[in-house]
Amino acid sequence: MQKYLNYSLDWLEQRNAQHTAKEIYQQPQIWREVLKLVTQKQVELQQFLQPLLNDPDLDIILTGAGSSAFGGVALAPWLRECIHRNVFAYGTTEIVATPLQYFRTNKKTLVVSFARSGNSPESVAAVKLADQLVPDCYHLFLTCNPNSTLTEYASKANNKSRIFELIMPEGTNDLGFAMTSSISCMLLATLLIFGNFDEKKAHDAVTKIANISEEKLTSWQTLTKQLATKSHRRVIYVGSGCFTGIAQESALKILELTAGKIASRFDSILGLRHGPKFMVDKQSLVVCFFSNDTYIHKYDTDLFNELANDHIATDVLALSGQECNNQNILSVDCDLDDCWLIFPYLIFAQMLAFEKSLSCGLTPDNPCPTGEVNRVVKGVTIYPFNKV
């Protein structure tokens, strides 16, 4: 009998949870497919990207809406350090409202668009605004839907040489409400495309995180179910560097899949003390994402110990790539750079949000059946932008 997250398919279907469970569970295998895809397309990708990356003044904008935006927030700091270029992360939801505050019209610009459906009104509008306002503009579309509006835009563009679209493997266009395999696969593709990894290093790293995550999909089931039974009114995620964006995405998962019944917040490790720590109360779960960098790790452990010693939150947990004797620090046993730890950390956050959704009596595939919030955003009017 087919099972996902240790639930039978029949059980999941009865609770309208089968798509979300499958899409969380399938990720390690699809990550291996993403590696194959990027490897196959490597020559074409580099022919498109290398002339752009040779320009030290190139602006790279990572953009998307919701989870797709937060993925950009996660990767931008790492990419700035890795490729020594101006890398920014802006939501399409920010760009569309005030485009001149985000596009530098006198700069050669590469816009990297993350899109699950490729049909969100803001995703398409941001691309059109970039072409309208930036004379020397190029696009890399990372999408999960081969029949998207973005795909159509690329096919009809006057200058097709300025657009490269990479469509993620089949199954990544999540049918569940929340983005799970879609966002992790687009993030992985971005790392592989821009990361300057040789083929062996990339293969070894993807294999390692996939194997680790497959094991955690089993070993974390008991814990996430136990956490879901607790009466947490609030869940707070914190992390530094690329983990600040992952904390933001993790907080969104809880908010989405519990339809707002559980309040969530994210912050940086050092930022939490500057007011947001008031969010932590006696019905709170705090999750810290630890870095493998020894310098950053000192700040991680200081905050974790402080929160634990406060004895205020119901639960304080941490995820770490390093082994630790503390039962509240969950090791993923991964000595790779932080950019790779993103993936098992996402798995944990997705599993927890899924279990919290079920514990709230909701249907994870559609936690808002009355339609006020939708899988693909509706009700957005895009207005012409006429300023110069």
N, C-alpha and C positions, 0 to 999 in steps of 0.2 A: 504494500500500500504506500502510495506517495505521501511523504511528509515534508512539511516546511516548518522550521523552528520547533520541531518535535510535535507539531499538530497535524492530524490527518487532514487531507484535502476536504473531505466531507464536513468535518468539524469547522474548518475555516470558511467554507462556502456558506454554511448556516449562519455565520456571523459577519458575512460580507467582509472577509479579511484575507481571502486567498491571494489576491494580487500583491498586497503589501508584504505578506509573509514570503511569497515566492521571490519578490524583487529584492528583499533584504538577503535572502538565503543564496540567491544565484550569483552574488557579486564576485566572489573569488574566481569563479570560473569565467565570468565575463571579463574580468581584469586580464586574464591570460589572453582572451580574444582581442582585447584592446592592444596589448603588446604586439600581437601578430599583425594587426591592422596598421599600426604606426610603423612597424618594421617594413611592411610591404609598401607603404606610401612614403618612406623616408626620402627617397631621391626627389620625388615631386615636391614634398614639403620643403626640403632644403633649397631647391631651385627657386621656390617662391619666397622663402623667408630670409635666406642668407644675404641677398642684396640689401634688404631692409635692415637687418641686424648689423650690417657693416657700417651703418650710419650711427655714430655715437650719440647723436642728438635725437634719435628716434623716440617718439612717445609710444608706449604700448598701453592700451587701455583694456582692462579685463572688465567685461560688463555682462549683465543679465538681470533678471528680476527674481526676488525671493532667494531661494537656495542658490540659484545660479549667480546671484550677486555676491552672496556670502562665500562661495567658492573662490571668487576672485579676490576677496578680502584675505582669504587664507593663503593664496599663492603669491600675491603681489610682493610681500616682504621678502620671501625666499627668492623670487625671481630677480628682484632688484640686486640682491647680494650675489646671486649666481651669474647673471649675464651682464651686470653693470650697465643697465639701461634704465631709462625713466619708465618705471612700471607703476601704473595707477589702477586702482579698483574703484569703479563707480557703478552704482545701480542704474540700469536703464530708466528706472522710475525717477532717479534724480536728473539724469541727462535730459530726458524729454521735457521736463518742466523748465529747466534753466540751462540750455545747452552751451551757451557762451561762458558759463562758469566752469565747464569741464573740458571743452575742446580748446586746444591752443591752435588757432586757425593758421598760424604761420609755421607750424611744425609738421614735418612728415609724421604720420600717425598710423599705427596698426591697431585696429579695433578687433579684439578677440571676443566674439559673442558666444556665450554659453546659453543653450536653449534646449529644453526637453522637447516641447512640442514645436517650437519655432513659429508659433502662431500668436504669442502674446502681443497685444497691441503695442506695448512699449518697446519690445525687442525689435520689431520691424521699424518703428518710428525712430529709434535711436540710430539705426543703421542709415536710414534716409537722411537724418539730420547731419550725421558725420559726413556723408557725401555732399550735402548741401553747403556745409560750412568750412570744411577742411579740403583745400584744393589737392593736397598730396596725401590722399587717404587710401588705405588698404584694409582688407577685411580677412580675418580667419574665422569661419563659422564652425563651431563644434556643436553639432546637433544630434538629436536622437530620433528624429522623424524624417524619413526620406521624402515625405509628401508635405513638407512644411511651407509656410509663406516665405521664410528665409531662403529655402531651396529654390523656390520660384523666383525670388528676387535675384539670386545669383545667376540663374539661367537666363534671365532677361536683361542683365546689366549691360550697359553700353561698352564698358571696358572690363571684360571678363578676366583679364590678366591681373586685375587688382583684387580679385576675390578667390579664396581657396576654401572649399567646404569639405570637412571631414565628418562623415556620418558614423556615429557609434554603432557597434554591432547590434544585430536584431535582439530585441528583448529589453533594450535600455530605455525605450519610450514608455516609461512606467505607466501602467494602467491604474495604479493606486493613486489616491489623492496626493500624498506626499512624495517628493522626489527622494529616491534612495539610490538605486543602481544608476540612474541617469547622472546624478551629480558626481558620484564617486568615479564613474567612467570618464566623464569629461575632465575631471581634475587629473586623473591618471594620464590621460592623453596629453594634457598640457605639460605635465612634468616630463613626459617622454619626448615631446617635441622640442621643448626649450632647454632641457636640463643638461645638455652637453654630455650625456651618458654614452659610453661605448655600448655596443650591442650586448656584450657579455654582462657588463655591470647592470644594464637595464633588465636583462632576462633574469639574472640572479635576484635582483631586488623585488621584481614583480612576483617571481616564484615564492620568495620568502614571505612577503606580506599576504599572498593568497593562501599559502599553507597555514600560516599563523591564524588568519581570519577564519578559515574553515574549522580549525580546532576551537576557536573562541565561540563560533556559532553554536557549538555544543556545550562547552564548559561554562559559558555565561548564562545559559538558559535558566538554571536554578536561581542564580542571583537576581537576574532581572525580573523574574516572576515574584521572588520574595520582595524586592523593592516595590513592585507594582501593588502589592497588598497593603503597603503602609500608607498612612493618610497624609502624604505630602501635599500641601497646598501650593508649594513653590519648589521649583527646581532651578538651580543656578549653576551655570557652567563657566569656568574660567580657564584661561590659558594665555601664554605669551607667544609672540611671533606669529607663525602660521596657525597656531592653535587658538588665537583670538577669533579668527574667522570660523574655525571649526566649532568653537564654543557658541558663536552666533547661530550657526546652522543647527547645532544640537538643541539650542533653546527653541528654535523655530519648530523642530520636529515635535517636541513635547507640546507646544502651544497648538500646532495644527492637529495632531492626532488625538488630543484630548478636547478639541473644539473650544479651547480657552478655559476649560474647567480647572486646569492647573496652570497657574501663572509661571512664567519663566523669564529668566534674565541671563545675559552673558556679560563678561567683562574680561579685562586683562588681569593677570596675576597681581600686578602692582596697582592697577586701577580700582580694584574692589574696595580697598580701604577708604577711598576718597568719596564717601557718601553712599555708594551702592550697597555697602555691607549692611545697611539697615534692612535690606531685603531678606537677610537671613533671620529666620525666627524658629520657633520650636516645632514647626511643621514643614521644615525645609530640608531638601536634599541638595548638597553642594558637591559638584564633581569637578576635580582639578585635572587638567591635562598636563602631565609632566613632560618636560623637554629632555632629550638625551644629551644636550649640550651642558657641560659641567658648570659653566657660568650661569646660564639661565636656571639650571636645576636648583641652585641655591635659593633663588627667589621663590621657586615653586614649593620647595619643602618648608620654607619659612611660613608661607601663607597657610599651607596645609596644616602644619603644627599649630599655628595660631587658631585656626578655625576649630580644630579638634579640641584644643585646650579651653576654648571659650565655653564648650558644653552647651551651646545654644541650638544648633541645627540638629534635627533628628538623626541625620546621617551625613558624614563627610567622607567622600571616597576620592581616590586618585587613580588615574591610569598612567602606567609608566612603562617605558621600554626596558627598564632595569629590574632585576630581581630585588625583592624586598621582603623582610620578615613580617612587616606590618600587614595584618589581614585586611585592612581597609585600603591598601594600595594594590591594585590589580596589575600584575605584570603581564606584558604581552611578549616578553623575552625577545626583543628586537633591538639590535645594536646599530641599526641604520640611522641615517640622518632623519631629522624631524619631518621632512617632507614626506617620508614613507610611513611614519607613524600615524599620519592623518587617517589612513584607511582602516586599520583595526579600531581606532578611536571612534570613527564614524559608525562602524558596525555596532559598537556598544550603545551609542546614543540612539541609533535606530531601533535596536532591540528593546531598549528601555521604553522608548516612546510607544512602540507597538504594544507592549505589555500594559503600560499605563492606559492606553486607549481601551483595551479590553476590560481592564479593571473598572473603568468609568462607565462600562455598559454601552460603549460606542461601537460603531462599525468602522474599523480602520481604513477600509478602501474608500469610504465616503463618510467622514465624521460629521459632515454638515448636510444631511439629506434634504433639508428644507431649502438649500440653494443660495443662502446669503453669501457663502464663500465657495468658490468653484476651483476645480483642478486647473483649468485654463481661465485666466481672469476675464471677466465680462464687465460690461458697463463703462469702459473707458473710451472717452471721446478724444481723438487726436486732432489738435488744431494746427493749422498752417503756421509756420514760424517765418515771419517776414522781416525780422530785424537783421541789420548788417553790422 
